[in-house]
Amino acid sequence: MPKMKTHRGAKKRIKVTGTGKYIAKHSGTSHILTKKTRKRKNHLGKDMVIEPGKARKLDVLLPTGVGR
């Protein structure tokens, strides 16, 4: 059976916490910021925890728990 490979794009964008949760950056922070409120931009600047349904898909992309 071949080795399990880590998805390189996912490795660069997603971190794994010590408890096994996935953390990623919000999208929509690079341009067209004038129409977004200060509250929205501040919220987008913080990292987000990936919900459990999407985390199951990330288990396939990051089989070794890259980032721990």
C-alpha contacts under 8 A as a table, 3 or more apart, distances in Angstrom:
res1	aa1	res2	aa2	distance
4	M	63	P	7.03
5	K	62	L	7.99
5	K	63	P	7.52
6	T	11	K	7.18
6	T	61	L	5.87
6	T	62	L	5.20
6	T	63	P	6.43
6	T	64	T	7.36
6	T	66	V	7.93
7	H	10	A	5.47
7	H	11	K	6.25
7	H	61	L	5.14
7	H	62	L	6.35
8	R	11	K	5.01
8	R	12	K	6.45
9	G	12	K	5.39
9	G	13	R	6.57
10	A	13	R	5.22
10	A	14	I	5.80
10	A	61	L	6.84
10	A	62	L	7.32
11	K	14	I	5.67
11	K	15	K	7.32
11	K	62	L	7.08
11	K	66	V	6.60
11	K	67	G	7.77
13	R	24	A	6.36
13	R	25	K	7.59
14	I	22	Y	6.51
14	I	23	I	5.75
14	I	24	A	4.97
14	I	25	K	7.91
15	K	22	Y	5.75
15	K	23	I	5.22
15	K	24	A	6.57
15	K	66	V	7.28
15	K	67	G	5.44
15	K	68	R	7.85
16	V	19	T	7.99
16	V	20	G	5.77
16	V	21	K	5.65
16	V	22	Y	4.69
16	V	23	I	6.22
16	V	65	G	6.62
16	V	66	V	6.80
16	V	67	G	5.41
16	V	68	R	5.92
17	T	20	G	5.19
17	T	21	K	5.28
17	T	22	Y	6.36
17	T	23	I	7.27
17	T	67	G	7.77
17	T	68	R	6.62
18	G	21	K	7.47
18	G	68	R	6.45
20	G	65	G	7.80
21	K	49	V	6.99
21	K	50	I	7.29
21	K	55	A	7.80
22	Y	49	V	5.84
22	Y	50	I	5.49
22	Y	55	A	6.82
23	I	47	D	6.41
23	I	48	M	5.61
23	I	49	V	4.65
23	I	50	I	5.99
24	A	47	D	5.68
24	A	48	M	5.51
24	A	49	V	6.59
24	A	50	I	7.10
25	K	44	L	7.85
25	K	45	G	7.57
25	K	46	K	7.05
25	K	47	D	4.85
25	K	48	M	6.10
26	H	29	T	7.33
26	H	44	L	5.41
26	H	45	G	6.93
26	H	46	K	7.32
26	H	47	D	6.48
26	H	48	M	6.59
27	S	44	L	7.30
28	G	31	H	7.19
28	G	44	L	7.60
29	T	33	L	7.13
29	T	41	K	7.24
29	T	44	L	6.74
29	T	45	G	7.38
30	S	33	L	7.49
32	I	35	K	6.70
32	I	36	K	7.75
33	L	36	K	5.31
33	L	41	K	7.69
34	T	37	T	7.70
36	K	40	R	6.30
36	K	41	K	6.52
37	T	40	R	5.19
37	T	41	K	6.28
38	R	41	K	5.13
38	R	42	N	6.07
39	K	42	N	5.22
39	K	43	H	6.20
40	R	43	H	5.11
40	R	44	L	6.18
41	K	44	L	5.03
41	K	45	G	6.27
42	N	45	G	5.21
42	N	46	K	7.06
43	H	46	K	5.69
44	L	47	D	7.57
50	I	54	K	6.52
50	I	55	A	6.09
51	E	54	K	5.78
51	E	55	A	6.12
52	P	55	A	4.78
52	P	56	R	6.40
53	G	56	R	5.68
53	G	57	K	7.41
54	K	57	K	5.33
54	K	58	L	6.56
55	A	58	L	4.90
55	A	59	D	6.34
56	R	59	D	5.18
56	R	60	V	7.21
57	K	60	V	5.56
57	K	61	L	6.89
58	L	61	L	4.91
58	L	62	L	5.86
59	D	62	L	5.21
59	D	63	P	5.47
59	D	65	G	7.68
60	V	63	P	5.50
62	L	65	G	5.49
62	L	66	V	6.22
63	P	66	V	7.73
65	G	68	R	6.45
